[in-house]
């Protein structure tokens, strides 16, 4: 008998939403780069934004140098595949 998966917490759902929004915006704006200082009003602010960026950088979907953010080649290729 399989256990039912637990429901994600409100914080986890918010964190996933922030990551999705950030990656979607970076892919949409490419080849232009995003600037960290301009994302607060678009995605999230403070620690929530830093956490989303950090997670996407860690898994290799966003490249960050200083204030500049770009989707990585892997992220762009995955987007190009247009998976359902």
Secondary structure, DSSP 8 states (H G I E B T S, - for coil): ---------HHHHHHHHHHHHHHHHHHHHTTS-EEGGGTTTTT--HHHHHHHHHHHHHTTSEEEETTEEEE-HHHHHHHHTT--
